[in-house]
Amino acid sequence: MSNHLTQSQLESYLWGAATLLRGFIDAGDYKQYIFPLLFFKRMCDVYDEEFAIALEESDGDEDYASFAENHRFVIPEDAHWNVVRETGKNVGKAIQDAMRKIESANPDKLYGIFGDAQWTNKDRLPDRTLKEMVEHFSSQTLSLANCPEDELGIGYEYLIKKFADDSGHTAAEFYTNRTVVHLMTELLQPKPGETIYDPTCGSGGMLLSSITHLQRQKKEWRNVGLFGQERNLMTSSIARMNCFLHGVEDFEIVRGDTLAEPKFVAGDKLRQFDLCLANPPYSIKQWDRDAFASDPWGRNLYGTPPQGIADFAFFQHILCSLKPKSGRCAILFPHGVLFRDAEQDMRRKLVENDLIDCIIGLGPNLFYNSPMEACIVICRTHKTKLRRNRILFINAVNEVTRERSQSFLREEHIQRIADAYHAYEGVPNLASVETLDNVRLHSWDLRLHYYVTPETGNQVLTSENRSDLAKTIKAWQYSSEKLRESMFNLFATLKETGYGN
């Protein structure tokens, strides 16, 4: 009998498990225990559901109902949730043993998926607390009938965000503002049958946003291939669980350091994909610059970034991972990539090779514990005629809403930015299309206020908006330079034609 969970019931149920851990472990570590338990419970409940369906189809043949062909995953009899629930002592060991048996029974799909949490450390989590968590999860049946994949996926994303809210400074590596991710997906417009890649995939939100985009448009999404690499073991496991719980099976998420050891390779080259969405770690200092200078995969084709800033190392890795005809990417970067002197020559080569399609400046406070303004850099390996030898600049600093100390993009913000991008033409106070020659005149500096200034309105000068005034002054200076340049060209033309004598 179905007992369908509403979205609010599901979210309350999921977060209720986390509240049981308060006082025992740090909020940043909740995910190590909650996500594996949730996945374990879901797998067993779906297995039971599949068993019941097969049993009915076979008129009660239990051997038939147990066949692996009738199940997405193999659940060994002694590793079922119900066995763990009946355990009174050494609960952590029972959980750990069951998880390892399930991984071993499904090596191709589930190897290492439950992570490496310290289930047997009773000083950290005593039996009583683990029993309470098991009983809490046992209070609902997470079958497909009760909790369809799309709804559980939304609940899972809710839990990811809640953990990011609670974990403070660690959130940036785990969770990217989903409204920004939605915008990036709307800009790139993934298509059925494409391959989608994220070299620093975190919990998998960017990859799954492409699936959600196709589902919203009622287009085929099951033939889309998702590929991701993530350095952190637990986070890579969470990303894999995330895909399974969303009903996605055509994916490959691997653990590893993308700069030091890219996992997606074909022979002596990087594998290439149709689309890449990424939010690389910002300006990391601890990376092997010397190895990148002689990179065997040829990722230093535009130069070797400085040791203290690896942004252009990720940038070039992504460009090398794009297919030559259909390749396109949207990357979240700090604004420094647009103007830092140390990267000027690499920036020049990117512009001269006509790879940069659009640069979008975002508003402040869209990232956890940081007032910084980030930008989205969009590149295409093959531009249409309209876009060739041009770059679209969109200054969307005002396209942001802040409520309850959280900043986000509303649907109208996303739509306005996406419309400007797809139209690829100037919009007053929002967008400007610039030729590569204009960018060259600015010494390959891609700061947005050189090319487009947002509407400021009547503002009182404060510490918060003084920087905006500085941007306006720089924009005015740029306009003056453009006017002088135009006047010079006009007088030169008049002189050549004899009108200037």
C-alpha positions in Angstrom: 0.0 0.0 0.0 1.4 3.4 -1.0 1.9 6.1 1.6 3.1 8.9 -0.6 5.3 11.5 1.2 4.7 15.1 0.5 7.8 17.3 -0.2 7.5 19.0 3.2 7.1 15.7 4.9 10.2 14.3 3.1 12.3 17.4 4.0 11.2 17.3 7.6 12.0 13.5 7.7 15.5 14.0 6.2 16.5 16.9 8.4 15.2 15.1 11.4 17.9 12.6 11.1 20.6 15.3 11.1 19.2 16.9 14.3 20.0 13.6 16.1 23.7 14.2 15.5 23.8 17.6 17.2 26.2 17.7 20.1 28.1 14.6 18.9 29.8 15.7 15.7 30.5 19.0 13.9 27.8 20.2 11.5 30.3 19.9 8.6 30.5 16.2 9.2 26.8 15.4 9.2 26.9 14.5 5.5 29.4 11.6 6.2 26.7 9.7 8.1 23.3 11.0 6.9 23.8 10.5 3.1 25.1 6.9 3.3 22.3 5.9 5.7 19.7 7.5 3.5 21.1 5.7 0.4 21.3 2.4 2.3 17.6 2.7 3.4 16.4 3.8 -0.1 18.2 0.8 -1.8 16.7 -1.7 0.6 13.2 -0.3 0.4 13.3 -0.3 -3.5 14.7 -3.8 -3.4 11.7 -4.9 -1.3 9.4 -3.1 -3.7 10.9 -4.8 -6.7 10.7 -8.2 -4.9 7.0 -7.7 -4.2 6.3 -6.8 -7.8 8.3 -9.8 -9.1 6.6 -12.1 -6.6 3.2 -11.0 -7.8 4.2 -11.5 -11.5 5.4 -15.0 -10.8 2.5 -16.1 -8.7 4.6 -16.3 -5.5 7.8 -17.7 -6.9 10.4 -16.4 -4.4 13.4 -17.8 -6.3 12.2 -15.8 -9.4 11.6 -12.7 -7.3 15.2 -12.9 -6.0 16.8 -13.0 -9.4 19.3 -10.1 -9.9 17.5 -9.3 -13.2 14.5 -8.1 -11.2 16.6 -5.5 -9.2 18.6 -2.4 -9.8 21.1 -3.5 -7.1 21.9 -6.8 -5.3 21.2 -6.6 -1.6 22.7 -9.6 0.2 20.3 -11.2 2.7 22.6 -10.5 5.7 23.2 -6.9 4.6 19.6 -5.7 4.5 18.4 -2.7 6.4 16.2 -4.9 8.6 19.2 -6.9 9.8 20.9 -3.8 10.9 17.7 -2.6 12.6 17.6 -5.7 14.7 21.1 -5.2 15.9 21.3 -4.1 19.6 25.1 -3.9 20.2 28.0 -2.7 18.0 25.5 -1.0 15.7 28.2 1.0 13.9 30.0 -2.2 12.9 26.7 -3.7 11.7 26.1 -0.7 9.5 29.6 -0.7 8.2 29.6 -4.4 7.4 26.3 -4.2 5.6 27.5 -1.3 3.5 30.7 -3.1 2.5 28.8 -6.3 1.6 26.5 -4.2 -0.7 29.5 -2.5 -2.3 31.1 -5.9 -2.9 27.9 -7.4 -4.4 27.7 -4.5 -6.9 31.3 -3.7 -7.7 30.7 -2.0 -11.1 28.2 0.5 -9.8 28.7 0.9 -6.1 32.4 0.3 -5.2 33.3 2.7 -2.4 30.1 4.6 -2.6 29.4 4.7 1.1 32.6 6.5 1.9 34.8 6.1 4.9 32.9 7.4 7.9 34.0 6.2 11.3 31.0 4.1 12.0 32.7 2.0 14.7 34.0 4.9 16.7 31.7 4.7 19.8 33.4 7.8 21.4 32.1 9.8 18.5 28.7 8.0 17.9 27.5 5.7 20.6 25.2 2.7 19.9 22.3 4.6 21.4 22.6 7.5 18.9 23.0 5.2 15.9 20.0 3.2 17.0 18.0 6.4 17.2 19.1 7.3 13.6 18.2 3.8 12.3 14.8 4.0 13.9 14.2 7.5 12.6 14.9 6.4 9.0 12.8 3.3 9.6 9.8 5.5 10.3 9.2 5.9 6.5 9.3 3.6 3.6 11.4 5.1 0.8 10.0 3.0 -2.0 9.5 4.4 -5.5 5.7 4.4 -4.9 6.0 6.5 -1.8 8.9 8.7 -2.9 9.5 8.9 -6.7 13.0 9.7 -7.9 12.3 13.3 -8.9 10.9 14.1 -5.5 13.6 12.3 -3.6 16.2 14.1 -5.7 14.7 17.4 -4.7 14.8 16.3 -1.1 18.4 15.2 -1.4 19.2 18.7 -2.9 17.4 20.3 0.1 19.6 18.3 2.5 22.7 19.3 0.6 21.8 22.9 1.0 20.9 22.5 4.7 24.3 21.0 5.3 25.9 23.9 3.4 24.0 26.4 5.6 25.1 24.7 8.8 28.7 23.9 7.8 29.9 27.5 7.3 33.3 27.9 5.8 33.4 24.4 4.2 30.3 25.0 2.1 32.0 26.6 -0.9 33.7 23.3 -1.7 30.5 21.3 -1.3 27.7 23.5 -2.6 27.3 26.1 -5.3 24.3 28.4 -5.2 21.6 26.5 -7.2 20.1 29.6 -8.7 23.5 30.4 -10.3 23.8 26.8 -11.5 20.3 27.1 -13.0 21.5 30.2 -14.9 24.6 28.5 -16.2 22.5 25.6 -17.5 20.0 28.0 -19.2 22.9 29.7 -20.9 24.5 26.5 -22.3 21.2 24.7 -23.2 22.2 21.0 -22.9 20.7 18.8 -25.6 19.5 15.1 -25.6 22.4 12.7 -26.3 25.2 15.1 -25.3 28.0 14.4 -22.9 28.4 16.8 -19.9 31.5 17.2 -17.8 32.4 18.8 -14.5 36.1 18.5 -13.5 35.5 19.6 -9.9 32.0 18.2 -9.5 31.4 18.5 -5.7 28.1 17.0 -4.9 27.1 16.7 -8.5 24.6 19.6 -8.6 25.9 21.1 -11.9 25.8 17.8 -13.7 22.2 17.1 -12.5 21.1 20.6 -13.4 21.5 19.6 -17.0 19.1 16.7 -16.5 16.6 18.9 -14.7 16.8 21.4 -17.6 15.8 18.7 -20.1 13.1 17.3 -17.9 11.6 20.8 -17.6 11.5 21.0 -21.3 10.0 17.5 -21.6 13.0 16.4 -23.7 14.8 13.0 -23.6 17.3 13.0 -20.8 18.1 9.4 -20.2 20.6 9.3 -23.1 22.7 12.1 -21.6 26.1 11.1 -20.3 27.3 12.7 -17.1 31.0 12.7 -16.2 32.6 14.2 -13.1 35.9 14.2 -11.1 36.1 15.2 -7.4 39.1 15.2 -5.1 37.3 14.6 -1.8 36.3 11.0 -1.2 33.1 11.6 0.7 32.0 14.4 -1.6 32.6 12.2 -4.7 30.5 9.5 -3.0 27.7 11.9 -2.3 27.7 13.0 -6.0 27.3 9.3 -7.0 24.5 8.8 -4.6 22.9 12.0 -5.8 22.9 10.7 -9.4 21.3 7.3 -8.4 18.7 9.0 -6.2 17.7 11.3 -9.2 17.2 8.2 -11.3 20.3 8.8 -13.4 22.3 5.7 -14.4 24.5 6.8 -17.3 27.1 8.6 -15.3 30.7 8.2 -14.3 32.0 10.1 -11.3 35.6 9.4 -10.2 37.7 10.5 -7.3 41.0 12.3 -8.0 42.8 15.6 -8.3 42.0 16.9 -11.8 45.1 19.0 -12.2 47.5 16.4 -10.9 45.8 13.3 -12.4 43.0 13.8 -14.8 40.9 10.6 -14.9 39.1 11.1 -18.2 41.6 10.4 -20.8 41.8 8.7 -24.2 45.2 7.5 -25.1 47.6 10.4 -24.7 44.8 13.0 -24.8 42.1 14.2 -22.6 38.6 12.9 -23.3 36.4 15.6 -24.9 32.8 16.5 -24.1 30.0 18.5 -25.6 29.5 20.7 -22.6 31.3 21.6 -19.4 29.8 23.3 -16.3 32.4 24.1 -13.5 33.1 26.0 -10.4 36.8 25.3 -9.8 38.3 26.1 -6.4 39.3 29.7 -6.5 43.0 30.8 -6.8 44.4 27.7 -5.0 48.1 28.0 -4.1 49.0 24.4 -3.4 49.3 22.8 -6.8 52.2 21.4 -8.9 53.1 24.3 -11.3 56.3 22.6 -12.4 54.4 19.5 -13.5 51.9 21.6 -15.4 54.7 23.4 -17.2 55.5 20.2 -19.0 52.0 18.7 -18.8 51.8 15.4 -20.7 48.2 16.1 -21.7 49.1 19.4 -23.4 46.9 21.5 -21.1 49.5 24.4 -20.9 48.8 25.4 -24.5 48.3 29.1 -23.6 50.9 29.2 -20.8 51.7 28.2 -17.3 49.8 30.1 -14.5 51.7 31.5 -11.5 52.1 29.2 -8.5 49.8 31.2 -6.3 46.8 31.2 -8.7 45.7 28.0 -10.4 42.6 29.5 -12.1 44.0 29.4 -15.6 45.2 25.8 -15.1 41.6 24.7 -14.6 40.6 27.0 -17.4 42.9 25.4 -19.9 42.0 21.9 -18.7 38.4 22.6 -19.4 39.2 24.1 -22.9 41.2 21.0 -23.7 38.2 18.8 -22.6 35.8 20.3 -25.1 34.9 18.8 -28.5 36.1 20.9 -31.4 32.7 21.4 -33.0 30.1 21.3 -30.3 32.2 22.2 -27.2 31.0 24.9 -24.9 31.6 25.7 -21.2 30.4 28.0 -18.5 32.8 28.4 -15.6 32.4 30.3 -12.4 35.6 32.4 -11.6 36.7 35.2 -9.4 36.9 38.5 -11.2 40.7 38.4 -11.0 40.9 36.1 -14.1 39.6 39.1 -16.1 42.5 41.5 -15.4 45.4 40.1 -13.3 48.7 41.2 -14.9 50.4 37.8 -14.3 47.8 36.1 -16.6 47.7 38.8 -19.3 49.5 36.8 -22.0 47.3 33.8 -21.5 44.2 36.0 -21.6 45.5 37.6 -24.8 45.9 34.2 -26.4 42.4 33.1 -25.4 40.9 36.3 -26.9 43.0 36.1 -30.1 41.9 32.5 -30.6 38.3 33.7 -30.4 37.4 31.2 -27.6 35.6 33.6 -25.2 32.0 33.9 -26.1 30.6 35.9 -23.1 31.5 37.2 -19.7 28.8 37.8 -17.1 29.4 39.7 -13.9 27.2 38.5 -11.0 26.0 40.3 -8.0 27.5 40.1 -4.5 26.9 37.6 -1.7 25.9 34.7 -3.9 28.5 32.5 -2.3 28.7 31.2 1.3 30.5 33.4 3.8 31.8 35.7 1.1 30.6 39.0 -0.2 32.7 38.5 -3.4 31.3 39.1 -6.8 32.1 36.2 -9.2 31.8 36.0 -13.0 30.7 33.4 -15.4 33.0 32.9 -18.4 31.4 31.2 -21.4 33.6 29.7 -24.1 32.8 28.0 -27.4 35.2 26.0 -29.6 33.1 26.8 -32.7 31.3 30.1 -32.8 28.4 31.0 -35.1 29.0 33.7 -37.7 27.2 36.2 -35.5 29.5 35.6 -32.5 32.8 35.3 -34.3 35.5 37.9 -33.4 33.2 39.3 -30.7 32.7 39.0 -27.0 29.4 39.7 -25.2 29.7 41.5 -21.8 26.8 41.3 -19.4 27.0 43.3 -16.2 24.4 41.6 -14.1 25.6 43.0 -10.7 22.1 44.3 -10.0 20.3 41.1 -11.0 20.2 39.6 -7.5 17.8 39.4 -4.5 18.6 39.1 -0.8 16.2 37.6 1.7 16.9 36.3 5.2 20.7 36.8 4.8 20.7 34.7 1.6 21.3 36.1 -1.8 19.9 34.4 -4.9 18.7 34.9 -8.5 15.0 35.1 -9.1 13.5 33.5 -12.2 13.2 36.9 -13.8 16.9 37.6 -13.2 17.8 34.4 -14.8 15.5 35.0 -17.7 16.8 38.5 -18.3 20.4 37.4 -18.4 19.7 34.4 -20.5 17.7 36.5 -23.0 20.5 38.9 -23.3 23.0 36.1 -23.9 20.9 34.3 -26.5 20.1 37.5 -28.4 23.8 38.5 -28.4 23.2 42.2 -28.8 23.6 45.3 -26.8 21.1 46.1 -24.0 21.3 49.5 -22.3 22.9 49.2 -18.8 23.2 45.4 -19.1 25.0 44.1 -22.2 27.4 45.2 -24.8 28.9 43.3 -27.8 32.6 44.2 -28.3 35.0 43.4 -31.1 38.3 41.7 -30.3 40.0 44.9 -31.5 38.2 46.9 -28.8 39.5 44.4 -26.2 43.0 44.7 -27.6 42.8 48.5 -27.1 42.3 47.7 -23.4 45.4 45.5 -23.3 43.3 42.3 -23.1 41.7 43.6 -19.8 38.2 42.0 -19.6 36.8 44.0 -16.6 33.1 44.5 -17.2 33.0 48.2 -16.3 35.3 48.9 -19.3 32.5 47.7 -21.6 29.1 48.0 -19.9 28.0 49.9 -16.8 24.8 48.9 -14.9 22.2 51.4 -14.1 23.0 53.0 -10.7 20.0 55.3 -10.0 20.2 58.1 -7.3 22.4 56.8 -4.6 23.9 58.3 -1.5 27.7 57.7 -1.3 28.4 55.1 1.4 31.1 52.6 2.1 28.9 50.0 0.3 28.5 51.9 -3.0 31.8 53.8 -3.1 33.2 51.0 -5.3 30.3 51.4 -7.7 31.1 55.1 -8.0 34.7 54.2 -8.9 33.4 51.8 -11.5 31.2 54.5 -13.0 34.2 56.9 -13.1 36.3 54.3 -14.9 33.5 53.7 -17.3 33.2 57.4 -18.0 37.0 57.5 -18.7 36.6 54.6 -21.1 33.8 56.4 -22.9 35.9 59.5 -23.2 38.7 57.4 -24.7 36.3 56.0 -27.2 35.1 59.5 -28.1 38.6 60.7 -28.6 39.4 57.7 -30.7 36.3 58.3 -32.9 37.1 62.0 -33.3 40.7 61.2 -34.3 39.5 58.7 -36.9 36.9 61.2 -38.2 39.5 64.0 -38.6 41.9 61.6 -40.3 39.2 60.6 -42.8 38.3 64.2 -43.4 41.9 65.0 -44.0 42.4 62.2 -46.5 39.3 63.3 -48.5 40.4 66.9 -48.6 37.7 68.2 -46.3 40.1 68.9 -43.5 42.2 71.5 -45.5 
